[in-house]
Amino acid sequence: MKIEKPKLTEQLLESEPIYTLDSKTEYKDRLFEHMTLDMLEVSKVSFENVVFRHVTILESSLEHCEFTDVRFEHCDFSNVNLQNTFMHRTEWANCKLVGTDFSGSRWQNVSIGQSICDYSNFRFAHLKQVEYTECSLIGADFAYLKLQKIAYGACRLDQVTFTGTPMKGLDLSDSEFDALILTLEDLAGCAIAPHQAATFAGLMGLIIK
């Protein structure tokens, strides 16, 4: 699967230290670096041709925001409310997204690599051409999703919820998990490795001796 990379210009305007973001504002051609923002309550903020590097956001809500041609490097957005966001040609690299709420979001051409996304929430999201590589997704919620070309490469998926999400076409064979939360109907058409088959035996009422 080919993911379109962010189309970033070589020269970005380095932002002066800021302590807040403003709703209904467009941030374009910017570099946000070595910043900590907290207690944000904003919505409908637009980011285009932007790099976030070593940025931490705490106890904040950024709903209905748009990210186009954006790269996040070594950022911590744990427990941030990012519901109903739109992301296109966006990368997350070596980030911490523990408990981050992306529910109801629409993503296209998004990659998340070598990041900790435990207990993140993607419920009711629409993910198209999205790739997770070497990520920890323990306890993440992917329930009731619309999936189009999504890949999990060498991820930790233990206790991930896929209930109500058709998994046809997904390949979980090189990821690790002890248990997933789903139904047999959800699992139909999903590719798994032979050693993973025993994980789903209980769903079929089988007893393995």
C-alpha positions in Angstrom: 0.0 0.0 0.0 1.4 3.4 -1.0 0.9 6.2 1.4 1.3 9.8 0.1 3.9 11.6 2.2 3.3 15.2 3.5 4.2 17.8 0.9 6.4 20.0 3.0 8.4 22.9 1.9 12.1 23.0 2.8 11.9 26.4 4.5 9.3 26.7 7.3 8.8 29.8 9.4 10.0 29.0 12.9 7.3 30.1 15.3 8.1 32.1 18.4 7.2 30.4 21.6 3.4 30.4 21.9 1.2 29.4 24.8 -2.1 28.9 23.1 -3.9 28.4 19.8 -6.9 30.3 18.5 -10.1 28.7 17.2 -11.0 29.1 13.5 -7.4 30.1 12.7 -5.1 28.8 9.9 -1.5 28.0 10.7 0.5 27.6 7.5 4.1 27.1 6.6 5.2 26.9 10.3 7.6 25.0 12.5 6.5 24.4 16.1 9.4 23.2 18.1 10.2 22.5 21.8 6.9 23.8 23.1 4.5 22.7 25.8 0.9 23.8 25.5 -1.8 23.0 28.1 -5.5 23.7 28.9 -6.4 24.4 25.2 -10.0 24.5 24.3 -10.1 25.2 20.6 -11.9 24.0 17.5 -11.9 24.3 13.7 -8.1 25.1 13.6 -6.4 24.5 10.3 -2.8 23.4 9.9 -1.2 23.2 6.5 2.5 22.6 5.6 3.4 22.4 9.3 5.9 20.4 11.4 5.5 19.8 15.1 8.8 18.7 16.7 9.1 17.9 20.4 5.8 19.5 21.1 3.7 18.4 24.2 0.0 19.2 24.6 -1.6 18.5 28.0 -5.2 18.4 29.2 -6.5 19.9 26.0 -9.3 19.7 23.4 -8.8 20.3 19.6 -12.0 19.1 18.0 -12.9 19.5 14.3 -9.4 20.5 13.4 -7.8 19.9 10.0 -4.2 18.7 9.3 -2.9 18.7 5.7 0.7 18.1 4.9 1.7 17.9 8.5 4.5 15.9 10.3 4.7 15.2 14.0 8.1 14.2 15.4 8.7 13.2 19.0 5.5 14.7 20.2 3.3 13.9 23.2 -0.4 14.3 22.6 -1.5 11.8 25.2 -5.1 12.1 26.4 -5.8 15.0 24.1 -9.3 15.3 22.6 -8.9 15.2 18.8 -12.4 14.1 17.9 -13.8 14.6 14.5 -10.4 15.8 13.0 -9.5 15.6 9.4 -6.0 14.5 8.5 -4.5 14.2 5.0 -0.9 13.4 4.1 0.1 13.4 7.8 2.9 11.5 9.6 3.4 10.7 13.2 6.9 9.6 14.1 8.2 8.5 17.5 5.2 10.1 19.2 3.2 9.3 22.4 -0.5 9.1 21.9 -1.6 7.2 25.0 -5.4 7.6 25.5 -5.7 10.1 22.6 -9.3 10.4 21.4 -9.5 10.4 17.5 -13.1 9.1 17.5 -15.2 10.2 14.5 -12.2 11.4 12.6 -11.5 11.1 8.9 -7.9 10.2 7.9 -6.5 9.6 4.4 -2.8 9.0 3.6 -1.7 8.9 7.3 1.2 7.0 8.7 2.1 6.4 12.4 5.5 4.9 13.0 7.3 3.7 16.1 4.8 5.4 18.4 3.0 4.5 21.6 -0.8 4.6 21.0 -2.0 2.5 23.9 -5.7 3.0 24.7 -6.2 5.5 21.9 -9.7 5.8 20.6 -10.6 5.6 16.9 -14.2 4.5 17.3 -16.5 5.5 14.4 -13.6 6.9 12.4 -13.1 6.6 8.7 -9.6 5.5 7.9 -8.4 5.3 4.3 -4.8 4.4 3.3 -3.6 4.5 6.9 -0.5 2.6 8.1 0.7 1.8 11.6 4.3 0.5 11.8 6.1 -0.8 14.9 3.5 0.8 17.1 2.1 -0.2 20.5 -1.7 -0.2 20.3 -2.5 -2.1 23.5 -6.2 -1.6 24.4 -6.9 0.7 21.5 -10.5 1.0 20.2 -11.1 0.5 16.5 -14.8 -0.4 16.9 -17.4 0.5 14.3 -14.9 1.8 11.8 -15.0 2.3 8.1 -11.7 0.9 6.8 -10.2 1.3 3.4 -6.7 0.0 2.9 -5.3 0.0 6.4 -2.1 -1.8 7.5 -0.6 -2.9 10.8 3.1 -3.7 10.4 4.9 -5.3 13.4 2.5 -3.7 15.9 1.5 -4.8 19.4 -2.3 -5.2 19.3 -3.2 -7.0 22.5 -6.8 -6.3 23.7 -7.5 -4.1 20.7 -11.3 -3.8 20.1 -12.5 -4.4 16.5 -16.2 -5.0 17.3 -18.5 -3.9 14.5 -15.5 -3.3 12.1 -15.4 -5.5 9.0 -11.8 -6.8 8.9 -11.8 -8.2 5.4 -8.5 -7.4 3.7 -6.6 -6.7 7.0 -3.3 -8.5 7.5 -2.4 -9.0 11.1 0.1 -11.8 10.5 3.2 -9.9 11.5 1.7 -8.2 14.5 1.6 -9.5 18.1 -1.5 -10.1 20.3 -2.7 -12.4 23.0 -6.3 -11.5 22.6 -8.6 -9.3 20.5 -12.1 -8.1 21.2 -14.3 -8.9 18.2 -16.8 -11.4 16.7 -16.3 -14.0 14.1 -18.4 -11.9 11.7 -15.9 -9.1 12.2 -12.9 -11.4 11.5 -14.1 -12.8 8.2 -11.5 -12.3 5.5 -8.7 -11.1 7.8 -5.2 -12.6 7.3 -3.5 -14.1 10.3 -0.4 -16.3 10.9 -0.9 -20.0 11.8 0.3 -19.5 15.3 -2.3 -16.8 15.9 -5.3 -19.1 15.0 -5.5 -20.5 18.6 -6.3 -17.0 19.8 -9.7 -17.2 18.0 -10.5 -20.8 18.9 -12.7 -19.7 21.8 -14.9 -17.6 19.5 -15.7 -20.8 17.6 -16.3 -22.9 20.7 -13.3 -25.0 20.1 -11.2 -26.6 22.9 -7.5 -27.1 22.0 -5.7 -29.9 23.8 
